[in-house]
Amino acid sequence: EVVLAAVNRSGSALEYADQELRNDSEVVLASVSNYGASLQSASKDLRSDRDIVLAAVSNDWMAITYSGERPRADREVMLTVVSQHGQALSYAGAGPREDREVVLAAVRSCGLALRVACPKLRADREVVLAAVQSYAAALQYASEELQRDREVVLAAVSNNWRALLCVDAGLREDREVVLAA
């Protein structure tokens, strides 16, 4: 009861609890709901518990860095994480990196997330357009075909002229592309 009250007041108090309480799901859930990073003090088993990790990442996306592998492969957990910080896609297991909705949420939050998406999604026009609209230099992580796609290139250079550095030589000579930059 004392520890539960303490973690309800300050989630970081879990760090000072004994191992038995760090393995108590009620105590850990209260802690991570208050302070997501306290997941690092939870027992190894609870760092892989879906509900606990979901509560932690809902509070602080960085809590995913303390989770086990199972939550990193969980679609809902990773969708919650990447919606807050797209680059966190780099912590995802293979499944979420191949999930179109997860990757779209990630690149909309941070286009640079495209660099860790699966090759199939780096060749997906909608995903790449969202990425370059968020971060123009993400163009360098798009498939070769989309790096030569005029519409994608225009979206990238319209966002930031420096994307011209990633553009195919033929498109660098395109008047409209250069003017858009």
KAHUWO-V772526 format. One record per pair of residues at least 6 apart in sequence whose ideal C-beta (glycine too) atoms are under 6 Angstrom apart, sorted by the first residue. I is the first residue (numbers start at 1). GAP is how many residues later the second one is. Records with the same first field share a line. If there is no record, write none. Layout:
# KAHUWO-V772526
I = GAP, GAP
This chain:
# KAHUWO-V772526
3 = 14, 18, 24
4 = 23, 26
6 = 7
7 = 6, 7, 20, 23, 24
8 = 22
11 = 20, 23, 24, 27
12 = 23, 26
14 = 17, 24, 27
15 = 26
21 = 6
22 = 19, 20, 21
23 = 20
28 = 14, 18, 24
29 = 23, 26
31 = 7
32 = 6, 7, 20, 23, 24
33 = 22
36 = 20, 23, 24, 27
37 = 23, 26
39 = 8, 17, 24, 27
40 = 26
46 = 6
47 = 19, 20, 21
48 = 20, 22
50 = 21, 24
53 = 14, 18, 24
54 = 23
56 = 7
57 = 6, 7, 23, 24
58 = 22
61 = 20, 23, 24, 27
64 = 17, 24, 27
71 = 6
72 = 19, 20, 21
73 = 20, 22
75 = 21, 24
78 = 14, 18, 24
79 = 23, 26
81 = 7
82 = 6, 7, 23, 24
83 = 22
86 = 20, 23, 24, 27
87 = 23, 25, 26
89 = 17, 24, 27
90 = 26
96 = 6
97 = 20, 21
98 = 20
103 = 14, 18, 24
104 = 23, 26
106 = 7
107 = 6, 7, 23, 24
108 = 22
111 = 20, 23, 24, 27
112 = 23, 26
114 = 17, 24, 27
115 = 26
121 = 6
122 = 19, 20, 21
123 = 20
128 = 14, 18, 24
129 = 26
131 = 7
132 = 6, 7, 23, 24
133 = 22, 26
136 = 20, 23, 24, 27
139 = 17, 24, 27
140 = 26
146 = 6
148 = 20
153 = 14, 18, 24
154 = 26
156 = 7
157 = 6, 7, 20, 23, 24
158 = 22
161 = 20
164 = 17
171 = 6
